[in-house]
Amino acid sequence: IDGKTYYEFKQEWQDKNISMLYMREENGVVYQYEESLKKETIRYDSKFTEGYSWKSAKGKDSYKIISYHGELRTPYCEYKNLLVIEANVSFGKFKFYYLKGHGYIGATKDDKPASCLTPE
């Protein structure tokens, strides 16, 4: 897209809807391509410290680094030392959990489990 290479993630939701997510990393910054805006939003910057917050390219959604030592229990196991990013978006308040060296582990919506990585 616009000469940049993105990883494409297929998200399959409980209601069987499918959405696509386009992300790339450059110099410690993770960008998400916003199709509707034809712009990028910063999803994470390795220079961000706990408590740092920022807005999406649209300006309506906000993100905040909650912790670099978070925990998440999934039906498969319990994870520790996770990056936790809070996202306040139009369709809810989420916390996204990431494991260093692996990536996405899971998410909660309004502090209830919303999704997680599965062994499959």
C-alpha positions in Angstrom: 0.0 0.0 0.0 1.5 3.3 -1.1 4.9 1.5 -1.6 5.0 0.1 2.0 4.7 -3.6 2.9 2.1 -4.5 5.5 1.2 -7.7 7.3 -2.4 -8.6 6.7 -4.3 -10.1 9.7 -7.7 -11.7 9.2 -9.9 -11.2 12.2 -12.8 -13.6 12.6 -15.4 -12.4 15.1 -17.9 -14.4 17.2 -20.7 -13.2 15.0 -18.9 -14.7 12.0 -18.0 -11.2 10.6 -14.5 -10.9 9.2 -12.3 -7.8 9.1 -8.8 -7.2 7.9 -6.1 -5.4 9.8 -3.0 -4.1 8.0 0.1 -3.5 10.1 3.8 -2.8 9.6 6.9 -2.1 11.7 9.6 0.4 11.0 12.4 1.6 13.4 10.5 0.3 16.5 7.2 1.9 15.5 4.2 -0.3 14.6 1.8 1.4 12.2 -1.8 0.3 11.3 -3.1 1.4 7.9 -6.6 2.9 8.2 -8.3 2.0 5.0 -11.2 4.5 5.4 -8.7 7.4 5.8 -6.0 6.1 3.6 -3.6 7.0 6.4 -1.6 5.3 9.1 -2.2 5.3 12.8 0.6 4.5 15.3 -0.3 1.4 17.3 2.9 1.3 19.3 6.3 3.0 19.5 9.1 1.3 21.4 10.0 4.8 22.9 6.6 5.0 24.7 6.7 4.7 28.5 4.0 3.5 30.9 1.2 6.1 31.0 2.0 7.6 27.6 -1.2 8.2 25.5 -1.9 9.2 21.9 -4.7 9.6 19.4 -5.4 7.7 16.1 -5.0 9.4 12.7 -8.8 10.0 12.8 -8.4 11.8 16.2 -11.4 10.0 17.7 -9.8 6.9 19.1 -7.2 7.0 21.9 -4.5 4.6 23.1 -2.5 4.4 26.3 0.4 2.3 27.6 -0.9 0.7 30.8 2.0 -1.6 31.6 5.0 -3.5 30.4 4.4 -6.2 33.1 0.8 -7.1 32.6 -0.9 -10.5 33.0 -3.6 -12.2 31.1 -5.3 -15.5 31.8 -6.7 -17.3 28.8 -8.5 -20.7 28.5 -5.1 -22.1 27.4 -2.6 -20.6 29.9 -1.6 -17.6 32.0 0.8 -15.0 30.5 3.0 -12.6 32.5 5.2 -9.7 31.6 3.0 -8.5 28.8 2.7 -5.1 27.2 -0.8 -3.8 27.9 -2.3 -1.1 25.6 -5.7 0.4 26.4 -7.7 1.5 23.4 -10.8 3.7 23.7 -12.5 3.3 20.3 -16.0 4.0 18.9 -17.1 0.4 19.6 -15.8 0.0 23.2 -12.9 0.1 25.6 -10.3 -2.5 25.0 -7.0 -3.7 26.5 -4.7 -5.4 24.1 -2.0 -7.8 25.4 1.3 -8.5 23.7 4.2 -10.8 24.5 7.7 -9.6 23.6 9.2 -11.7 20.8 5.8 -13.1 19.9 3.2 -10.4 19.5 -0.6 -10.4 20.1 -1.8 -12.7 22.9 -5.3 -11.4 23.6 -7.7 -8.7 24.4 -10.4 -7.7 26.9 -13.4 -5.5 26.2 -14.7 -3.5 29.2 -12.4 -5.8 31.3 -14.1 -9.0 30.1 -12.3 -11.5 27.8 -12.8 -10.6 24.1 -10.3 -12.7 22.2 -7.1 -14.6 22.6 -4.4 -16.6 20.8 -5.3 -20.2 20.4 -3.0 -23.2 19.9 -4.7 -23.8 16.5 
